[in-house]
Amino acid sequence: MTKKFNVSRLLATAITWVGISFYGITYAAQLPLDFSAKPNFPIYKQSGQLPFTLINNTPVTLPLNIPNLAFLTRDNSVPNNCGSSLASKQTCQLTYTYNFPIPTSVSEDLVINYDGRYPLTDHIQIVPSPIEVDNTQTDDYVTAYADSPGAHSTQNSVNDDFVSTGKVTLKNLTSSVITGLGALSPDPAVTFTGGSCMSGSIPANGSCEYIYTYKPLELATQKKLKNGHPLARGKNTDLTFTLNGQEATDTEIQTVAFDQGRFIALPYNKSSYRDFPADEVIATYVDPATKNVIAATPVGLAESTTDENSWRTYTTGNGLGMHYVWDAFSEGDTILAATEGGLSTSLDKGANWTNHNTNNGLGSDQVLGTFAVGDTFYAATSNGLAVSLNKGLNWVNHVHTAAPDSIADSFVNKVFSAAGKIYAATNNGVSISSNNGATWTNPAALAGKVIWGIFASGNNVYAATYNNGLYISRDGGTSWLEHYTNPTTPNFGSTIVSSVYAVGNNIYAATANGLSISTDNGASWTNYTTTNGLGSNLISDVFVDSENNIFAATVGGGLNKSDNGGTTWTKYNPATSKALGEEKVLSVFELGNKILAGTDKDGLFVSNDGGQTFTERTNLPANIIADVHIKNGEILAATFNSGTGVGSLSKSPDDGLTWTNYTTPNLGSNFVKGVFSINSYLYAATQPFGANPGGLSLSPDNGSSWSNIVWTGNNLGIASNVVNNLDTSDNNQDIYVATAPNLLAPLQIGGVSISNDYGAHWVTRTIADGLGSNITNNIDTEGNDVYVATSTNALDPINQPGGVSISTDNGTTFNNHTVANSGIISNNVSDVVADDSGDIVAATDSGVSESTDNGSTFTNYTTEDGLSGNETYQVTEEKRPEINEKTVVAGTRGGANESVRRLEEPNNK
């Protein structure tokens, strides 16, 4: 079955007690009163006032019996309203004065009795010792560079295991001796090996040193060098010392790995991409421990910070199976993402990911739903429900069989687990198991119905169906008596329900025509739509957190949040900048920190910060950007529209704000496929359209005058008027043109056309000269070496298989490299780039292939290596000898991607 819109998110809220810390004061509350403390003084002051607020959950009779402690004295001079009684939800404030010696820390229980009942205990910890890390006296910033095992270089010392050593100095700012030092770090990669701090004290106004070693356990999170250039992978950590209960943190240690071939989707992991990544949200969840909001989208898994103002997006570049995420779950350190390419799991809050697919025991790589209870992970797939009892190490997949106690259908849309039961939403009803899937019961009332969402609370079970409304069972799923649909049920949104959630008497149904909410256990409903502020009426998922915030995932309207029962809504969706993961990127170019990405529908994206953020330009004659180039600070774009023929060679001096557009009669056609420029020369590769012939258009004076070179049947013209792209020598004397057969003119056979006299005369090279095909898509030259990207000719696949064709004699003869003789991933090659060392990178319809031996062998990279899509259209590379790097940018069906490669042993910076 193909889903018509995004399916449900089914979640359970775990009620937990959370310890909170404000400026070093920690407190924990016990019912029926909440006891909060927010000091308005610096933590290092020796004395001052300390206000406490009592928040009442149930009616309480006062006065309170409030003791004085050794360091706390009730300050009755400060007015307060805690004198007589507290109504439900009412607050009052008490104020204490405090005085304690330095540097002794304080850890006490403050006990309050009212009416002789319910002692309220609040643990107060105050740490006054002013200790800081002195970053001015130590070289504690360590950068470890890694490539493949054995390659290394750092500022300090490093061995083949990438172990860094360093020191950090602690400085005492008080006049008292500080004792009881600890050397505790939350990062197991850090080991303290010596130093005067290990003796356990800092003299008055003195200092001591820690010596440490740092061995990175994982290199998973992309970071940046000091010069601002993004790298492929790396890890940052902070050294944290616990000193008399006070935490002191030094500057971070940064480890950066050059992982050959690993690609990162642009913008890089969205780490600083503050906009929500997509208008289409498939599912949402709120982590009960961290309060972070996560959202499953077609461009990755988005996770908010606690203030929901910035978002990070996990994609294949982080280790997800695919960008398209159907469902997600998050609790504490565990995050699960159900993707089109498997179930991706992280056990360390998203730092590292493991992808589970059919190779690991899942029934299908298409995972539509996921859930977890403790160590038990669930994956609802299009071919069964997979269950792991050990956090994904082993899986058992449950599919439909002829047995009466098997799961009702192998196509499982969602899964939920509570009170020892598994509830599976299938294409043939609801299936329930009490023994981890060994046997199933399948309620007859829902047989034959497509269930998109499932939720359970106590004995109440809720089923969201496709085209049959919402069903409710009050006896654990045995019978289903309540049924809500449209228009039978007043104010219920639609018969199509994708998701359902319930808290107490409140029921929330995500429908195809709004979010339907009942506050009286289903007796009546209110339907919320765009008229109430929702971004879209097509609701794919709903979730309610422990603070009664409602999160509605919509198709076309982003993620929406209401903190007042649905009356008003806050929308999270893309702002002016779109995520490139939503785009089919046909063309890419990189120069320094500027990256250009040309798409197939939304115009040109321009980044000036190495790909962290992009600005969209849609002010071109056509929004299909086939090729991009930068020359003397100007952006050049080849555009076309395949339906209307409208397009141009466009030039912008101001990052795409304004454009000069060259069209016919200056060009051979407005169907422009390629663009190139050297010195004052401009070139446009055009193709026939309507009455316009196409051909190679050339301007020797930066666009002031033009000439057009077409097929003439002799050495005065090119091989075909279907011109895909070109390259030239630095002086423009030598021109190399990639053409394809013209189906409307059989004599124009295609191939590579070469001129050594500025375009006056031409020779054509075809399969007779060793080319893999006469369909040539792109061309790159390095001295006398010529590299041609060719495609399989479907009319002659035996003689024209495609591949990368290489000439070492300036294009006279070619050797062809294919899947069969060199291991390239596909013979359909859309682009190729090479450097003077013999490194070749090819864009194919199945991934990126790279050769370091001039084409003899290739290493292949796909979505498993971080590409956001295997269908790759163009690649570009740039060397940066000053920082020992080469970067490769690839445009794919799923966006733009960058990989950083090491040129040589990095300098010690």
C-alpha positions in Angstrom: 0.0 0.0 0.0 1.2 3.5 -0.8 0.4 6.0 2.0 -1.5 9.1 0.8 -0.1 11.2 3.6 2.2 10.9 6.5 1.4 8.4 9.2 1.0 8.6 13.0 3.3 9.1 15.9 2.4 7.0 18.8 4.0 7.7 22.1 3.9 7.2 25.9 4.9 9.9 28.4 7.2 8.7 31.2 6.6 10.7 34.3 10.0 11.2 36.0 11.4 13.3 38.8 14.1 15.7 37.5 16.8 17.3 39.6 17.4 20.9 38.7 20.3 23.1 39.3 20.4 26.9 39.3 23.9 28.5 39.7 25.1 25.6 41.7 22.0 25.3 44.0 20.2 22.0 43.4 16.8 21.2 44.7 14.3 18.5 44.4 10.6 18.8 45.1 8.1 16.4 46.6 4.3 16.7 46.4 2.1 18.3 47.5 4.2 21.5 47.4 6.7 22.5 44.8 9.7 24.3 46.3 11.8 26.4 43.8 14.8 28.5 44.5 16.2 31.2 42.2 19.1 33.0 43.8 19.7 36.5 42.6 23.3 36.7 43.7 26.7 35.5 42.3 27.4 32.0 43.6 30.8 33.1 45.0 29.4 35.7 47.4 29.8 34.7 51.1 26.5 36.2 52.3 23.3 37.5 50.9 19.6 36.9 50.5 18.1 33.7 49.2 14.4 33.7 48.0 12.3 30.6 47.9 9.0 30.2 46.2 6.4 27.7 47.4 4.0 26.5 44.6 1.0 24.7 46.0 -0.6 21.8 44.2 -3.4 21.1 46.8 -5.1 23.3 49.3 -2.8 23.7 52.4 -3.5 25.3 55.8 -0.8 27.5 57.2 1.2 28.9 59.0 4.2 26.9 58.1 6.7 25.7 60.7 9.9 26.9 59.1 13.2 26.3 61.0 16.4 28.3 61.0 19.5 26.4 60.0 23.1 27.1 60.8 23.6 29.0 57.6 20.0 30.1 56.8 17.9 32.5 58.9 14.3 33.4 58.1 14.3 37.1 57.1 11.0 38.4 58.4 11.8 41.9 57.3 11.0 41.0 53.7 7.3 41.0 53.0 5.8 37.7 52.0 2.4 36.1 51.6 3.0 32.8 53.2 1.2 33.7 56.4 -2.1 32.0 56.5 -3.1 29.6 53.7 -2.4 28.6 50.2 -5.2 27.8 47.7 -4.6 25.2 44.9 -1.9 26.5 42.5 -1.3 29.6 44.6 2.3 30.7 45.3 4.0 32.6 48.1 7.6 33.6 48.7 9.9 33.2 51.7 13.3 34.9 52.0 16.3 33.8 54.0 19.6 35.4 54.7 22.7 33.3 54.5 26.3 33.4 55.7 28.8 30.7 55.3 32.5 30.3 55.4 34.7 30.2 52.3 35.7 27.8 50.8 33.5 25.2 52.6 30.6 24.0 50.6 27.2 23.6 52.1 24.9 20.6 51.6 21.8 20.6 53.9 18.2 19.4 53.9 15.7 22.2 54.7 12.6 20.5 56.2 9.3 22.4 56.4 6.2 21.1 58.3 2.7 22.5 57.9 -0.1 21.3 60.2 2.3 18.7 61.5 1.9 16.8 58.2 3.8 16.2 55.0 7.3 17.3 55.7 8.6 19.1 52.7 12.3 18.4 52.2 14.4 20.5 49.9 18.1 19.6 49.4 20.1 22.8 49.1 23.7 22.7 47.9 25.8 25.9 47.8 29.4 25.7 46.5 31.2 29.0 47.1 34.8 28.0 46.3 35.9 30.2 43.4 38.1 28.0 41.3 38.7 28.7 37.6 40.6 27.1 34.8 43.4 29.5 33.8 43.4 29.2 30.0 46.1 31.9 29.7 48.8 29.8 31.3 48.4 26.5 29.6 48.4 25.0 26.1 45.3 22.9 26.6 43.7 23.3 23.2 44.7 20.1 21.4 43.8 19.4 17.8 44.4 15.8 16.6 44.3 15.2 12.9 43.5 11.7 11.7 43.1 10.2 8.2 43.3 6.4 7.8 44.8 4.3 10.7 48.4 5.2 11.1 48.3 8.8 9.7 48.5 11.4 12.3 49.7 14.9 13.2 48.8 17.2 16.1 49.8 20.3 17.9 51.1 18.3 20.8 52.0 14.6 20.8 50.1 11.9 19.1 50.6 8.2 18.3 49.0 5.9 15.8 45.9 5.6 18.0 45.4 9.4 17.8 46.2 9.8 21.5 46.8 13.5 22.4 48.6 14.7 25.6 48.2 18.1 27.2 48.0 20.0 30.5 45.5 22.3 32.1 46.1 24.7 35.0 43.7 25.4 37.8 44.0 28.8 39.6 42.7 29.7 43.1 41.1 33.1 43.3 40.6 33.1 47.1 42.8 33.6 50.0 42.1 30.2 51.4 43.6 26.8 50.7 41.3 24.7 48.6 41.4 21.0 49.4 39.5 18.0 48.2 40.3 18.4 44.5 38.9 15.7 42.2 39.9 14.8 38.7 36.6 13.7 37.3 35.6 14.0 33.6 32.4 13.0 31.9 34.3 11.9 28.8 35.9 8.4 29.1 38.4 9.5 26.5 40.2 11.7 29.0 42.6 10.1 31.5 44.5 12.2 34.1 48.1 11.0 34.4 49.8 13.4 36.9 50.4 17.0 37.9 50.4 18.9 41.2 46.6 19.0 41.3 46.6 15.3 42.0 47.9 15.9 45.5 44.4 17.3 46.3 44.9 21.0 47.1 45.5 24.5 45.7 47.4 27.0 47.8 45.8 30.3 48.7 46.0 32.5 45.5 48.1 29.7 43.9 47.7 27.2 41.1 48.2 23.6 40.2 48.4 21.5 37.1 46.7 18.5 35.7 48.5 16.4 33.0 46.1 14.4 30.8 45.9 12.1 27.8 43.1 12.2 25.4 42.1 9.3 23.2 39.0 9.9 21.1 36.6 7.0 21.2 34.6 8.1 18.2 35.0 10.7 15.5 31.4 11.4 14.5 30.4 15.0 14.8 31.6 17.4 12.1 33.5 20.4 13.4 35.6 23.2 12.0 39.2 24.3 12.0 40.1 27.7 13.3 40.1 29.1 9.8 36.4 28.3 9.5 36.6 25.5 6.9 34.3 22.6 7.6 35.8 19.2 7.9 34.3 15.8 7.3 34.2 14.5 10.9 35.5 15.2 14.3 34.8 15.3 18.0 34.8 18.1 20.6 35.0 17.5 24.3 35.3 19.6 27.5 37.5 18.7 30.4 35.3 19.0 33.5 36.7 18.9 37.0 34.6 18.5 40.1 36.2 20.6 42.9 34.4 20.6 46.2 31.2 20.1 44.4 31.8 22.9 41.9 32.3 22.1 38.3 35.1 23.9 36.5 35.3 23.4 32.7 38.2 24.3 30.5 38.3 25.0 26.8 37.4 22.2 24.5 39.7 19.6 23.0 39.0 19.1 19.3 39.8 16.1 17.3 39.2 16.2 13.6 39.3 13.2 11.2 39.8 13.4 7.5 37.7 10.4 6.5 38.4 9.7 2.9 35.2 9.4 1.0 32.8 10.3 3.8 30.3 12.9 2.7 28.4 15.4 4.8 25.1 16.8 3.5 25.0 20.6 3.1 24.2 22.5 5.2 26.6 20.5 7.3 24.4 18.4 9.6 22.4 21.6 10.0 24.5 22.2 13.2 24.1 25.9 12.9 21.0 25.9 10.7 18.5 27.6 12.9 15.4 27.2 10.7 13.3 24.1 11.0 14.3 22.0 8.0 11.0 21.1 6.2 7.4 22.0 5.6 6.5 18.4 5.6 6.6 16.7 9.0 5.7 13.1 9.3 5.9 12.4 13.0 7.0 14.1 16.2 8.0 13.2 19.8 9.1 15.0 22.9 11.9 13.4 25.0 10.5 13.3 28.5 14.0 13.5 30.0 15.6 16.3 27.9 12.4 18.0 26.8 13.9 18.2 23.3 11.4 18.0 20.4 12.2 15.7 17.5 10.5 15.6 14.2 10.6 13.0 11.4 10.8 14.7 8.0 11.7 13.7 4.4 15.0 15.5 4.7 16.2 14.0 8.0 15.5 13.8 11.7 15.2 17.3 13.3 16.0 17.8 17.0 15.4 21.0 18.9 17.3 22.5 21.7 15.3 22.9 24.9 14.2 26.4 23.9 13.0 25.2 20.5 14.7 28.2 18.8 17.4 26.2 17.0 17.4 22.8 15.3 19.9 20.2 14.3 19.1 17.8 11.6 20.5 14.2 11.4 20.9 12.8 7.8 22.8 10.1 6.1 25.9 12.2 6.7 25.5 11.4 10.4 24.8 7.7 9.8 21.0 7.5 9.2 19.9 4.9 6.7 18.2 7.4 4.5 17.2 11.1 4.7 13.5 10.1 4.6 12.4 9.5 8.2 8.9 8.1 8.8 8.9 8.0 12.6 11.1 8.7 15.6 11.5 8.0 19.3 13.7 9.7 21.9 14.2 9.1 25.6 17.4 10.0 27.5 20.4 8.9 25.5 18.4 6.8 23.1 17.1 8.1 19.8 15.5 5.9 17.1 14.7 7.0 13.6 12.5 4.9 11.2 13.9 5.6 7.7 13.4 4.4 4.2 16.8 2.8 4.5 16.5 1.0 7.9 16.1 1.7 11.6 18.8 4.1 12.7 19.6 4.0 16.4 21.8 6.3 18.6 22.6 5.4 22.2 24.5 8.6 22.9 22.1 11.4 22.2 22.7 11.5 18.4 26.5 11.7 18.5 26.9 8.3 16.8 24.4 6.2 14.8 24.0 2.6 13.8 21.7 1.6 11.0 19.8 -1.7 11.1 18.3 -3.2 7.9 17.5 -6.6 6.4 21.1 -7.6 6.8 20.6 -7.4 10.6 17.2 -9.2 10.6 14.6 -6.6 9.8 11.9 -7.7 7.3 12.4 -4.7 5.1 14.6 -1.6 4.8 11.5 0.5 4.7 10.8 1.2 8.4 7.6 3.0 9.0 7.3 3.1 12.8 9.5 2.6 15.9 9.2 2.5 19.6 11.2 1.5 22.6 10.7 0.3 26.2 14.0 0.0 28.0 16.3 -2.3 26.1 13.5 -3.5 23.8 13.4 -1.8 20.4 10.6 -2.2 17.9 10.7 -1.6 14.1 7.4 -1.6 12.1 8.3 -2.3 8.5 6.6 -3.0 5.2 7.4 -6.7 5.7 6.9 -7.4 9.4 7.4 -6.2 12.9 11.0 -6.6 14.1 11.7 -6.9 17.8 15.0 -6.6 19.6 15.4 -7.3 23.3 19.0 -6.0 23.5 18.9 -2.5 21.9 19.3 -3.7 18.4 22.0 -6.3 18.7 19.7 -9.1 17.6 16.3 -9.0 15.9 13.3 -11.3 15.5 10.9 -10.4 12.6 7.2 -11.3 12.9 5.3 -11.7 9.6 1.8 -12.9 8.7 1.5 -16.6 8.2 -1.4 -19.1 7.9 -1.3 -19.7 11.7 -4.3 -18.2 13.5 -2.2 -16.6 16.1 0.2 -14.8 13.7 0.3 -11.1 13.2 -2.7 -9.9 11.0 -0.6 -8.5 8.2 3.1 -8.2 7.3 2.7 -4.5 6.4 3.0 -2.8 9.8 2.5 1.0 9.8 3.2 1.7 13.5 3.9 0.0 16.8 3.3 0.9 20.4 4.1 -1.0 23.7 2.7 -0.5 27.2 2.0 -2.6 30.2 3.8 -5.6 28.7 1.7 -5.6 25.5 2.7 -4.9 21.9 0.1 -3.2 19.7 0.8 -3.3 16.0 -1.0 -1.1 13.5 -1.2 -3.2 10.2 -2.9 -3.0 6.9 -5.4 -5.6 8.1 -6.3 -4.4 11.6 -4.7 -4.2 15.0 -2.6 -7.1 16.3 -1.9 -7.5 20.0 0.8 -9.6 21.7 1.6 -10.2 25.4 4.7 -12.4 24.8 7.0 -10.2 22.7 5.4 -11.3 19.4 5.5 -15.0 19.8 1.7 -15.1 19.4 -0.9 -12.5 18.5 -4.6 -11.8 18.9 -6.4 -9.9 16.1 -9.7 -8.3 17.1 -12.3 -9.1 14.5 -13.9 -5.6 14.7 -10.9 -4.0 13.0 -10.1 -6.8 10.5 -9.7 -5.6 7.0 -9.2 -2.0 8.1 -5.9 -0.1 7.4 -4.6 1.1 10.8 -2.2 4.0 10.5 -1.8 4.8 14.2 -2.1 3.1 17.6 -1.9 4.2 21.2 -2.7 2.7 24.5 -3.2 4.0 28.1 -4.3 1.6 30.7 -7.2 -0.4 29.3 -8.0 2.2 26.7 -6.6 1.5 23.2 -7.0 3.9 20.4 -6.7 3.0 16.6 -6.4 5.6 13.9 -7.6 4.3 10.6 -7.4 5.2 6.9 -10.9 6.2 5.8 -12.7 4.6 8.8 -12.1 7.2 11.5 -11.0 6.7 15.1 -11.8 3.5 17.0 -11.5 3.1 20.8 -11.4 0.0 23.0 -12.1 0.2 26.8 -11.0 -3.3 27.5 -7.4 -3.6 26.3 -8.3 -4.2 22.7 -10.7 -7.1 23.0 -13.8 -5.2 21.9 -14.1 -1.9 20.0 -17.3 -0.1 20.7 -16.6 3.6 20.2 -16.2 4.9 16.6 -15.7 8.5 15.6 -15.8 9.6 12.0 -16.8 12.4 9.7 -19.6 13.5 9.1 -21.2 11.1 11.6 -19.5 12.7 14.6 -20.0 16.4 14.9 -16.8 18.5 14.6 -14.7 15.5 13.9 -12.2 16.4 11.1 -12.1 13.5 8.7 -12.6 9.7 8.1 -8.8 9.6 7.5 -7.0 9.6 10.8 -3.2 9.2 10.8 -2.4 9.4 14.5 -4.0 9.5 17.9 -2.8 10.4 21.4 -4.7 10.5 24.8 -4.1 12.0 28.2 -6.7 11.4 30.8 -10.1 12.5 29.4 -8.4 14.3 26.5 -8.2 12.6 23.1 -6.2 14.1 20.2 -6.8 12.8 16.6 -4.7 13.9 13.7 -6.9 13.9 10.6 -6.7 14.8 7.0 -8.8 17.9 7.7 -7.6 19.3 11.0 -6.6 18.3 14.6 -9.7 17.0 16.4 -9.7 17.2 20.2 -12.1 15.9 22.8 -11.7 17.0 26.4 -14.6 14.7 27.7 -13.4 11.3 26.7 -15.0 11.4 23.3 -18.4 12.8 24.2 -17.8 15.9 22.1 -15.1 17.2 19.8 -13.6 20.4 18.6 -11.7 20.5 15.2 -8.7 22.9 14.9 -7.7 24.0 11.4 -5.7 26.7 9.6 -8.4 29.1 10.7 -7.1 28.5 14.3 -3.5 29.1 13.3 -2.3 25.6 12.2 0.1 25.7 9.3 -1.9 23.0 7.4 -5.1 21.0 7.8 -3.3 17.8 6.8 -2.2 16.6 10.2 0.2 13.6 10.1 0.9 13.2 13.8 0.1 14.5 17.2 1.9 14.3 20.5 1.3 15.9 23.9 4.2 16.4 26.4 4.1 16.3 30.2 3.4 20.0 30.3 0.3 19.6 28.1 1.9 21.3 25.1 0.4 19.9 21.9 2.6 19.2 18.9 1.0 18.8 15.5 3.0 17.5 12.6 1.6 18.7 9.3 2.1 18.3 5.6 2.9 21.6 4.1 2.7 23.6 7.3 5.7 22.4 9.3 5.6 21.5 13.0 3.0 23.4 15.1 2.9 23.8 18.9 0.1 25.0 21.2 0.4 25.6 24.9 -3.2 26.5 25.5 -5.2 23.5 24.3 -5.2 24.5 20.6 -6.4 28.0 20.9 -3.2 29.5 19.4 -0.3 27.9 17.7 3.5 28.5 17.1 4.8 27.2 13.8 8.2 25.8 13.1 8.9 25.6 9.4 11.6 26.7 6.9 12.1 30.5 6.8 13.9 32.2 3.9 16.6 29.6 3.5 15.6 26.1 2.5 17.4 22.9 3.4 19.3 21.6 0.4 18.2 18.1 1.3 14.9 19.0 -0.2 16.5 19.7 -3.6 17.7 17.8 -6.6 21.0 19.5 -7.1 22.1 19.4 -10.7 25.2 21.5 -10.5 27.8 22.5 -7.9 30.9 24.7 -7.7 33.2 25.6 -4.8 35.7 28.4 -4.4 37.1 29.1 -1.0 34.1 29.4 1.4 31.7 30.1 -1.4 29.6 27.1 -2.6 27.0 27.2 -5.4 24.3 24.6 -5.7 22.0 24.7 -8.8 18.7 22.9 -8.4 16.1 21.4 -10.8 13.2 23.6 -9.7 14.1 26.2 -7.1 16.9 28.1 -8.7 20.4 28.7 -7.3 21.5 28.4 -3.7 24.6 30.5 -2.6 26.7 29.9 0.5 29.5 32.2 1.7 30.3 30.2 4.9 31.5 26.9 3.5 28.0 25.5 3.2 26.6 26.1 6.7 23.9 28.4 5.5 22.5 29.1 2.0 20.6 31.9 0.4 18.1 31.0 -2.3 18.1 32.9 -5.6 15.0 32.5 -7.8 15.4 35.7 -9.9 16.9 33.9 -13.0 15.1 33.5 -16.3 14.6 29.8 -15.5 14.9 27.9 -12.2 16.6 24.8 -13.6 20.3 25.5 -13.1 22.2 23.0 -15.2 25.7 24.4 -14.5 27.4 27.0 -12.3 30.8 28.6 -12.4 32.7 31.5 -10.6 35.0 33.8 -12.5 36.7 36.9 -11.0 34.1 37.0 -8.2 31.2 36.8 -10.7 28.7 33.9 -10.6 27.9 32.3 -14.0 24.8 30.1 -14.3 23.5 28.0 -17.2 19.7 27.8 -17.0 16.9 26.3 -19.0 13.3 25.2 -18.9 12.7 21.9 -20.7 9.1 22.8 -21.4 9.3 26.3 -22.7 12.9 26.6 -23.8 13.3 29.7 -21.7 16.7 30.0 -20.3 20.0 31.9 -20.5 23.6 32.2 -19.7 23.4 34.5 -16.7 26.1 36.5 -15.0 25.9 38.2 -11.5 28.5 40.5 -9.9 26.7 40.6 -6.5 26.1 37.0 -5.3 22.9 36.7 -7.4 21.1 39.8 -6.4 21.1 41.1 -10.0 21.8 39.3 -13.2 22.9 40.1 -16.8 21.2 37.5 -19.0 22.5 36.4 -22.5 20.0 34.7 -24.7 19.3 34.3 -28.5 20.4 35.8 -30.9 23.7 36.0 -29.0 23.5 32.3 -28.1 22.7 29.4 -30.3 19.7 28.5 -28.1 18.2 29.5 -24.8 18.4 25.9 -23.7 21.8 26.3 -21.9 23.4 23.2 -20.4 26.9 24.3 -19.6 28.9 27.4 -18.8 32.6 28.1 -18.6 35.0 31.1 -18.5 38.7 31.8 -18.6 40.1 35.3 -18.7 37.8 37.4 -20.9 36.2 34.4 -22.7 32.7 33.3 -21.9 31.3 30.0 -23.3 27.8 28.6 -23.3 26.9 25.0 -24.2 23.5 25.0 -25.8 21.1 22.5 -27.3 18.6 22.7 -30.2 15.2 24.0 -29.2 12.5 25.0 -31.7 14.0 27.0 -34.5 17.2 27.6 -32.6 20.1 25.2 -33.6 22.0 25.0 -30.4 25.8 24.6 -30.5 28.7 26.2 -28.7 28.4 30.0 -28.1 31.6 31.9 -27.5 32.3 35.5 -26.5 36.0 36.6 -26.4 35.2 39.9 -24.7 33.2 38.9 -21.6 29.8 39.0 -23.3 30.1 42.1 -25.5 30.1 40.1 -28.8 29.2 36.5 -29.6 29.7 33.8 -32.2 28.1 30.4 -32.4 29.8 27.2 -33.6 27.6 24.5 -34.9 27.9 21.2 -36.9 28.9 21.8 -40.5 29.9 18.3 -41.7 33.6 19.2 -41.8 36.5 20.2 -39.5 35.1 23.7 -39.3 32.3 22.6 -37.0 31.6 20.5 -33.9 30.4 16.9 -33.8 26.8 17.8 -32.8 24.7 20.8 -32.0 23.7 18.9 -28.8 26.4 20.4 -26.5 26.4 19.3 -22.9 29.5 21.0 -21.5 33.1 22.0 -22.3 36.6 22.8 -20.9 39.4 24.9 -22.2 43.1 25.5 -21.7 44.2 28.5 -19.6 44.9 30.6 -22.7 41.6 29.5 -24.5 43.5 28.2 -27.5 42.5 24.6 -26.8 38.8 24.0 -26.5 37.2 20.6 -25.6 33.5 20.1 -26.2 31.3 17.2 -24.9 28.4 16.5 -27.3 25.7 13.9 -27.8 24.0 12.5 -30.9 21.3 14.7 -32.3 18.3 12.5 -32.8 16.8 14.9 -35.3 20.0 15.0 -37.4 21.5 11.5 -37.8 24.7 12.8 -39.2 25.5 14.6 -36.0 26.8 11.5 -34.2 28.2 13.2 -31.1 31.5 12.6 -29.3 34.2 15.0 -28.2 35.2 17.9 -30.4 38.6 19.5 -30.0 40.0 22.7 -31.4 43.6 23.9 -31.0 43.1 27.2 -32.7 40.5 29.1 -30.6 37.6 27.3 -32.4 38.6 27.9 -36.0 39.0 24.2 -36.8 37.9 21.1 -35.1 38.5 17.3 -34.9 36.0 14.9 -33.5 36.8 11.8 -31.4 34.2 9.0 -31.1 34.1 5.4 -30.0 36.4 4.7 -32.9 39.1 6.5 -30.9 38.4 4.7 -27.7 35.6 6.7 -26.2 33.1 4.7 -24.1 30.2 6.2 -25.9 29.4 9.0 -28.3 27.0 10.3 -25.6 29.5 12.5 -23.8 28.2 14.5 -20.8 31.2 16.5 -19.4 34.9 16.9 -19.9 37.9 17.9 -17.8 41.5 18.5 -18.8 44.8 18.5 -17.0 47.8 19.3 -19.3 47.8 16.6 -22.0 45.3 14.4 -20.1 41.7 14.5 -21.1 38.9 13.0 -19.0 35.4 12.4 -20.5 32.2 11.4 -18.7 30.0 9.2 -21.0 26.7 7.3 -20.7 25.5 4.0 -22.1 23.9 4.4 -25.5 20.7 2.4 -25.2 20.7 2.0 -29.0 24.1 0.4 -29.0 25.0 -0.8 -25.4 27.6 -3.4 -26.6 29.8 -0.9 -28.5 28.9 2.1 -26.4 28.8 0.9 -22.8 29.7 4.3 -21.3 32.2 4.9 -18.5 35.1 7.3 -17.9 37.3 7.7 -21.0 40.9 9.0 -20.4 43.4 10.3 -23.0 47.0 11.0 -22.2 47.8 12.4 -25.6 45.7 15.5 -25.7 42.6 13.7 -26.9 44.0 11.7 -29.8 43.2 8.3 -28.4 41.3 7.2 -25.3 41.2 4.3 -22.9 37.8 3.6 -21.4 37.1 2.6 -17.8 33.9 0.7 -17.0 32.3 -1.4 -14.3 33.8 -4.5 -15.8 37.5 -3.4 -16.1 38.0 -0.8 -13.3 35.2 -1.3 -10.7 33.5 2.1 -11.3 30.1 1.9 -9.7 28.1 2.6 -12.9 28.8 3.2 -16.6 26.4 6.1 -16.7 28.7 8.9 -15.8 27.3 12.4 -15.7 30.5 14.3 -14.7 34.2 13.8 -14.1 36.9 15.9 -12.5 40.6 15.2 -12.1 43.7 16.8 -10.7 47.4 16.7 -11.7 48.1 13.8 -9.3 45.9 11.4 -11.2 43.0 11.5 -8.7 39.7 11.2 -10.5 36.2 11.8 -9.1 33.2 10.7 -11.2 29.5 11.4 -10.7 27.3 8.5 -11.7 23.6 7.5 -11.5 24.5 5.1 -8.7 26.9 7.2 -6.5 30.3 8.8 -6.6 33.4 6.9 -7.8 37.0 7.9 -7.0 40.3 6.7 -8.5 43.7 7.5 -7.1 45.6 5.6 -9.8 44.4 7.4 -13.0 41.4 5.2 -13.5 42.8 1.7 -13.1 40.7 1.1 -10.0 37.8 3.0 -8.4 36.4 3.3 -4.8 32.7 3.8 -4.7 30.6 6.0 -2.3 26.9 5.9 -1.8 24.3 6.9 0.8 26.0 4.4 3.1 28.9 6.8 3.0 26.9 9.9 3.7 25.7 10.9 0.3 22.2 12.3 0.4 21.2 10.5 -2.8 22.9 7.9 -5.1 21.8 9.6 -8.3 24.7 12.1 -8.7 24.7 14.8 -11.4 27.9 16.8 -10.9 31.0 16.9 -8.9 33.6 19.6 -8.3 36.8 19.7 -6.3 39.1 22.3 -4.9 42.7 22.1 -3.6 43.7 24.2 -0.6 47.5 23.5 -0.2 47.8 26.2 2.6 45.7 23.9 4.8 46.6 20.6 3.2 43.1 19.8 2.0 41.1 18.9 -1.0 37.4 19.2 -0.9 34.9 17.4 -3.1 31.3 18.6 -3.5 28.7 16.4 -5.1 25.2 17.4 -6.3 22.7 14.6 -5.9 18.9 13.9 -6.0 18.9 14.5 -2.3 20.9 17.8 -2.1 24.6 18.8 -2.1 27.3 17.0 -0.2 30.9 17.7 0.7 33.8 15.5 1.6 37.2 16.7 2.8 40.3 14.8 1.7 43.8 15.2 3.0 46.5 16.3 0.5 49.5 15.5 2.7 50.5 15.4 6.4 48.8 18.5 8.0 51.0 21.3 9.2 51.2 21.8 13.0 49.1 25.0 13.5 
